[in-house]
């Protein structure tokens, strides 16, 4: 499955993303609760999610009302508070990454360090609710397991009043966030793309395209904006179903000859935790007949810089090879669960199922589930694998 975020018509904002994800199937009551709870320490918000019509298009509208518009908070304080929230680690990490994008953009525009940057332009509570609401909805739909494509953002035009005076659209922070990302002016004289919406978009997208790819549409979610225009002010998120698709990846490599086995094992784990799609380590003979290892990492483009920086940090390598934009074919995948009775005890095992053109080509039990059964039952892993079919 491929998810396409389409902000070509009326731009993008946090509440538009939330509306579109709810329209795709995220639970509205849960999203509302998460947003209001997460914003409590930042001034508070009141959230209402409802279906409305925008120039003929039915869409979900997420209305966020701030209870205290004067809350200011630094990026480091905000990150600490998010880390302390009762949320899953991946939700907290992605949310902090989004705020870091905004903070880095603001720091470059204003010539300040990250520690000096404060969130105040849109209100801290509003931004926190939008970001965490969007990220929670994204993970609740398991979209983190899918490829996310972003189409060009319509940023609007004209000028907008800010705490820094009247600024042209797109405002400097938005322009900074959208570096190396396609966007276009218009179609109206109004601000259409917010820093929060652009940062969420930039963090979630794996690839940016100028046009819709060849795809089979499965579902569309529409999120409404607050303004009214002569055209539908909506963001659409498209869910497409493909039995086979091409993906663009980076292959990152470096030679290692000075790390212990334990350090290489640790490197393997931290690279996967950082978002690497796959990691392999192959024994090699280097110059002067030295024994070493070839580290090869498959990474999505959006994770490239994080992966490279991590390799430099953990290995001390002086050179890393990158082969960008390599095509790979991907079978459609899904997970299914099945119960098995072993030694008078019931165990649930997850299976990863692969399809190509509707035909099952792979149906494998997850290793971690087999390992738990072997440890609990006292059977060998080989015997457990024979019983779980």
C-alpha positions as CSV (number, residue, x, y, z in Angstrom):
1,X,0.0,0.0,0.0
2,X,1.2,3.5,-0.8
3,X,-0.1,6.7,1.0
4,X,-0.1,9.9,-1.0
5,X,-0.4,13.3,0.7
6,X,-1.8,15.8,-1.8
7,X,-1.6,19.4,-0.7
8,X,-1.8,20.8,-4.3
9,X,-5.3,22.3,-4.0
10,X,-5.2,24.3,-0.7
11,X,-1.9,23.7,1.1
12,X,-1.4,22.0,4.4
13,X,-1.8,22.5,8.1
14,X,-1.7,20.3,11.2
15,X,-5.5,20.3,11.7
16,X,-6.0,19.5,7.9
17,X,-3.7,16.5,8.3
18,X,-5.7,15.3,11.4
19,X,-9.0,15.7,9.6
20,X,-7.8,13.7,6.5
21,X,-6.4,10.9,8.7
22,X,-9.7,10.7,10.7
23,X,-11.5,10.6,7.4
24,X,-9.3,7.7,6.4
25,X,-10.3,5.8,9.6
26,X,-8.4,7.1,12.6
27,X,-10.8,7.1,15.6
28,X,-12.0,10.7,16.1
29,X,-12.8,10.4,19.9
30,X,-9.3,9.0,20.6
31,X,-7.6,11.7,18.5
32,X,-9.6,14.4,20.4
33,X,-8.6,12.9,23.7
34,X,-4.9,12.6,22.9
35,X,-4.8,16.2,21.6
36,X,-6.5,17.7,24.6
37,X,-4.5,15.6,27.1
38,X,-1.1,16.3,25.4
39,X,-1.8,20.1,25.4
40,X,-2.6,20.4,29.1
41,X,0.9,21.4,30.1
42,X,1.2,24.0,27.3
43,X,-1.9,26.1,27.9
44,X,-4.7,23.7,27.0
45,X,-6.9,23.3,24.0
46,X,-10.5,22.3,23.2
47,X,-10.9,20.1,20.2
48,X,-14.0,19.4,18.1
49,X,-13.8,17.0,15.1
50,X,-16.8,17.0,12.8
51,X,-17.9,16.5,9.1
52,X,-18.3,19.7,7.1
53,X,-18.7,20.6,3.5
54,X,-16.1,22.8,1.7
55,X,-17.3,24.0,-1.7
56,X,-19.0,20.7,-2.4
57,X,-16.4,18.4,-0.9
58,X,-17.3,16.6,2.4
59,X,-14.4,16.7,4.7
60,X,-13.5,16.2,8.4
61,X,-12.7,19.4,10.2
62,X,-10.6,19.5,13.3
63,X,-11.3,22.7,15.2
64,X,-8.6,23.5,17.8
65,X,-9.4,26.3,20.2
66,X,-6.5,27.4,22.5
67,X,-7.3,28.1,26.1
68,X,-4.2,30.2,26.8
69,X,-2.7,32.0,23.8
70,X,0.2,33.5,25.7
71,X,2.2,30.3,26.5
72,X,5.8,30.5,25.3
73,X,8.2,27.5,25.6
74,X,11.7,26.7,24.3
75,X,12.4,23.8,22.0
76,X,14.4,21.9,24.6
77,X,11.7,22.4,27.3
78,X,9.1,21.2,24.8
79,X,11.1,18.1,23.9
80,X,11.5,17.2,27.6
81,X,7.8,17.5,28.2
82,X,6.9,15.4,25.2
83,X,9.4,12.7,26.4
84,X,7.7,12.6,29.7
85,X,4.2,12.0,28.2
86,X,2.5,8.6,28.5
87,X,2.8,7.9,24.8
88,X,4.5,5.2,22.8
89,X,8.2,5.9,22.1
90,X,7.8,6.0,18.3
91,X,5.0,8.7,18.7
92,X,7.2,10.8,21.0
93,X,10.2,10.4,18.8
94,X,8.4,11.4,15.6
95,X,6.7,14.3,17.3
96,X,10.0,15.7,18.7
97,X,11.6,15.3,15.2
98,X,8.8,17.4,13.7
99,X,9.3,20.2,16.3
100,X,13.1,20.0,15.7
101,X,12.4,20.7,12.0
102,X,10.5,23.8,13.0
103,X,13.1,24.9,15.6
104,X,16.0,24.4,13.1
105,X,14.1,26.5,10.5
106,X,13.4,29.3,13.1
107,X,17.0,29.2,14.3
108,X,18.4,29.7,10.8
109,X,15.9,32.5,10.0
110,X,16.5,34.4,13.2
111,X,20.2,33.6,13.7
112,X,19.6,31.9,17.1
113,X,20.7,28.6,18.6
114,X,18.1,25.8,19.2
115,X,18.2,26.5,22.9
116,X,17.1,30.1,22.3
117,X,14.1,29.2,20.0
118,X,10.7,29.6,21.6
119,X,7.4,28.4,20.1
120,X,4.9,31.2,20.3
121,X,3.7,32.3,16.9
122,X,0.9,29.8,16.6
123,X,0.7,29.1,20.4
124,X,2.5,26.2,22.0
125,X,-0.7,24.3,22.9
126,X,-2.1,24.6,19.4
127,X,1.1,23.3,17.8
128,X,1.6,20.4,20.4
129,X,-2.1,19.3,19.8
130,X,-1.7,19.4,16.0
131,X,1.6,17.6,15.9
132,X,0.8,14.8,18.5
133,X,-2.7,14.4,17.1
134,X,-1.4,14.0,13.6
135,X,1.4,11.6,14.6
136,X,-0.9,9.5,16.9
137,X,-3.5,9.2,14.0
138,X,-0.7,8.2,11.6
139,X,0.6,5.4,13.8
140,X,-2.9,4.3,14.7
141,X,-3.5,3.5,11.0
142,X,-0.1,1.8,10.8
143,X,1.0,4.2,8.1
144,X,4.5,4.0,9.4
145,X,4.7,0.6,7.7
146,X,3.7,2.1,4.3
147,X,5.5,4.3,1.8
148,X,4.4,7.9,2.0
149,X,4.6,10.1,-1.1
150,X,4.2,13.8,-1.0
151,X,2.9,15.9,-3.9
152,X,3.8,19.6,-4.3
153,X,2.4,22.0,-1.6
154,X,0.3,25.0,-2.6
155,X,1.7,27.7,-0.3
156,X,-0.7,30.6,-1.3
157,X,0.5,34.1,-1.8
158,X,0.4,37.7,-0.6
159,X,1.5,38.8,2.9
160,X,0.6,37.7,6.4
161,X,0.8,39.5,9.8
162,X,3.1,37.9,12.3
163,X,4.8,38.8,15.6
164,X,7.7,39.8,13.4
165,X,5.6,42.2,11.3
166,X,4.1,41.7,7.8
167,X,5.9,38.9,5.9
168,X,5.5,37.6,2.4
169,X,4.0,34.1,1.8
170,X,5.5,31.6,2.2
171,X,6.9,33.0,5.5
172,X,10.6,32.4,6.1
173,X,10.2,29.4,8.4
174,X,8.0,27.6,5.8
175,X,10.5,28.3,3.0
176,X,13.3,26.9,5.2
177,X,11.3,23.8,6.1
178,X,10.5,23.2,2.4
179,X,14.1,23.4,1.1
180,X,14.6,20.7,-1.6
181,X,10.8,20.0,-1.5
182,X,8.5,20.9,-4.4
183,X,6.0,23.7,-3.7
184,X,4.1,26.2,-5.7
185,X,2.5,29.7,-5.2
186,X,-1.3,30.3,-5.2
187,X,-3.9,29.5,-6.1
188,X,-5.2,32.3,-3.8
189,X,-3.8,35.4,-2.1
190,X,-3.7,33.9,1.4
191,X,-1.3,31.8,3.5
192,X,-2.1,28.1,2.9
193,X,0.9,26.3,4.3
194,X,1.7,26.5,8.0
195,X,5.1,25.7,9.5
196,X,3.5,23.0,11.6
197,X,1.8,21.4,8.6
198,X,4.9,21.6,6.5
199,X,7.1,20.1,9.2
200,X,4.7,17.1,9.7
201,X,4.6,16.6,5.9
202,X,8.4,16.7,5.6
203,X,8.9,14.2,8.5
204,X,6.4,11.7,7.3
205,X,7.1,11.6,3.5
206,X,9.6,9.1,2.1
207,X,9.6,10.6,-1.4
208,X,8.3,13.7,-3.2
209,X,6.8,13.5,-6.6
210,X,5.5,16.2,-9.0
211,X,2.5,14.1,-10.2
212,X,0.4,11.2,-8.9
213,X,2.1,7.9,-9.7
214,X,0.5,5.1,-11.6
215,X,-1.7,3.6,-8.8
216,X,-4.9,1.9,-7.9
217,X,-7.0,4.1,-5.6
218,X,-8.4,2.4,-2.6
219,X,-9.6,5.2,-0.3
220,X,-9.4,9.0,0.1
221,X,-9.5,11.1,3.2
222,X,-10.3,14.8,3.1
223,X,-9.2,17.2,5.9
224,X,-10.8,20.7,5.8
225,X,-9.0,24.0,6.4
226,X,-10.5,26.8,8.4
227,X,-10.7,29.4,5.6
228,X,-13.3,29.6,2.9
229,X,-12.4,30.1,-0.7
230,X,-14.0,29.8,-4.2
231,X,-12.5,26.3,-4.4
232,X,-12.6,23.4,-1.9
233,X,-10.1,24.2,1.0
234,X,-9.2,20.6,1.7
235,X,-6.2,18.4,2.0
236,X,-6.6,14.9,0.6
237,X,-4.6,11.9,1.7
238,X,-4.9,9.0,-0.8
239,X,-4.6,5.3,0.1
240,X,-3.6,3.2,-2.9
241,X,-3.5,-0.5,-3.2
242,X,-0.7,-2.0,-5.2
243,X,0.2,-5.7,-5.4
244,X,3.7,-4.9,-6.6
245,X,5.5,-1.6,-6.6
246,X,8.9,0.0,-7.0
247,X,10.7,1.8,-4.3
248,X,13.6,4.2,-4.2
249,X,16.3,3.5,-1.7
250,X,19.8,4.4,-0.8
251,X,22.5,1.8,-0.3
252,X,25.1,3.1,2.3
253,X,28.4,1.2,2.8
254,X,31.6,1.4,4.7
255,X,34.5,-0.9,5.5
256,X,35.2,-1.7,9.2
257,X,38.4,-3.2,10.6
258,X,38.7,-1.8,14.1
259,X,35.5,-2.7,15.9
260,X,34.9,-5.7,18.2
261,X,32.2,-8.2,17.6
262,X,30.1,-6.7,20.4
263,X,30.5,-3.2,19.0
264,X,29.4,-4.5,15.5
265,X,26.4,-6.2,17.1
266,X,25.5,-3.0,18.9
267,X,25.9,-1.0,15.6
268,X,23.5,-3.4,13.9
269,X,20.8,-2.7,16.5
270,X,21.1,1.0,16.7
271,X,21.0,1.4,12.9
272,X,17.7,-0.6,12.7
273,X,16.3,1.5,15.6
274,X,17.3,4.7,13.7
275,X,15.1,3.6,10.8
276,X,17.3,1.6,8.5
277,X,15.3,-0.7,6.3
278,X,17.9,-3.4,6.4
279,X,21.5,-3.9,7.7
280,X,24.0,-6.5,6.7
281,X,27.6,-7.2,7.7
282,X,29.9,-9.3,5.5
283,X,33.4,-10.5,6.3
284,X,35.9,-9.2,3.8
285,X,39.7,-9.1,3.2
286,X,40.9,-5.5,3.0
287,X,44.2,-4.1,1.7
288,X,47.4,-5.6,3.3
289,X,45.3,-8.7,3.8
290,X,43.6,-7.3,6.9
291,X,40.4,-9.0,7.9
292,X,37.5,-6.6,8.1
293,X,33.7,-6.3,7.6
294,X,31.6,-4.6,5.0
295,X,28.7,-2.7,6.5
296,X,25.8,-2.3,4.1
297,X,22.7,-0.4,5.1
298,X,19.5,0.0,3.0
299,X,17.8,3.2,3.8
300,X,14.9,5.3,2.6
301,X,15.9,8.7,1.4
302,X,14.3,10.5,4.3
303,X,16.5,8.6,6.8
304,X,19.8,9.0,4.8
305,X,21.4,11.8,6.8
306,X,20.5,10.3,10.2
307,X,21.9,6.9,9.1
308,X,25.2,8.5,7.8
309,X,25.7,10.6,10.9
310,X,25.1,7.5,13.1
311,X,27.6,5.4,11.2
312,X,30.2,8.2,11.5
313,X,29.5,8.5,15.2
314,X,29.6,4.8,16.1
315,X,32.4,3.6,13.8
316,X,34.7,6.6,13.4
317,X,34.8,5.8,9.7
318,X,36.6,8.3,7.6
319,X,34.6,7.6,4.5
320,X,31.1,6.3,3.6
321,X,29.9,5.3,0.1
322,X,26.4,6.2,-0.9
323,X,24.5,4.8,-3.9
324,X,21.4,7.0,-4.0
325,X,18.0,6.4,-5.7
326,X,18.3,2.7,-6.5
327,X,15.1,1.0,-7.6
328,X,13.9,-2.1,-5.8
329,X,10.8,-4.2,-6.3
330,X,8.6,-4.8,-3.2
331,X,6.0,-7.4,-2.7
332,X,2.8,-6.3,-0.9
333,X,3.1,-7.4,2.7
334,X,0.6,-8.0,5.5
335,X,0.7,-9.6,9.0
336,X,-1.7,-12.2,10.2
337,X,-2.0,-14.0,13.6
338,X,-2.7,-17.6,14.3
339,X,-3.0,-19.5,17.6
340,X,-1.2,-22.8,18.2
341,X,-1.5,-25.2,21.1
342,X,1.9,-26.6,22.2
343,X,2.3,-28.7,25.3
344,X,-1.2,-27.8,26.4
345,X,-0.6,-24.1,26.2
346,X,-1.9,-21.7,23.5
347,X,0.5,-19.4,21.8
348,X,-0.2,-16.6,19.3
349,X,2.2,-16.4,16.3
350,X,2.4,-13.6,13.8
351,X,3.0,-14.5,10.2
352,X,4.4,-12.1,7.5
353,X,2.6,-12.8,4.2
354,X,4.0,-11.6,0.9
355,X,1.9,-11.2,-2.3
356,X,2.7,-10.5,-5.9
357,X,-0.3,-10.0,-8.3
358,X,-2.6,-11.5,-5.7
359,X,-0.6,-14.7,-5.3
360,X,1.0,-15.6,-1.9
361,X,4.8,-16.0,-2.4
362,X,5.8,-16.1,1.2
363,X,4.2,-17.0,4.5
364,X,6.7,-17.0,7.4
365,X,6.3,-17.0,11.2
366,X,8.1,-14.1,13.0
367,X,11.3,-15.2,14.6
368,X,10.7,-13.3,17.9
369,X,7.4,-15.2,18.4
370,X,9.1,-18.6,17.8
371,X,11.9,-17.6,20.1
372,X,9.5,-16.8,23.0
373,X,7.7,-20.2,22.5
374,X,11.0,-22.1,22.5
375,X,12.1,-20.3,25.7
376,X,8.8,-20.8,27.4
377,X,8.2,-24.4,26.4
378,X,11.7,-25.8,26.6
379,X,11.5,-27.1,23.0
380,X,14.2,-26.4,20.5
381,X,13.7,-23.5,18.1
382,X,13.8,-26.1,15.2
383,X,11.1,-28.2,16.8
384,X,8.9,-25.1,17.4
385,X,9.3,-24.1,13.7
386,X,8.1,-27.6,12.7
387,X,5.0,-27.3,14.9
388,X,4.1,-23.8,13.7
389,X,2.9,-24.2,10.1
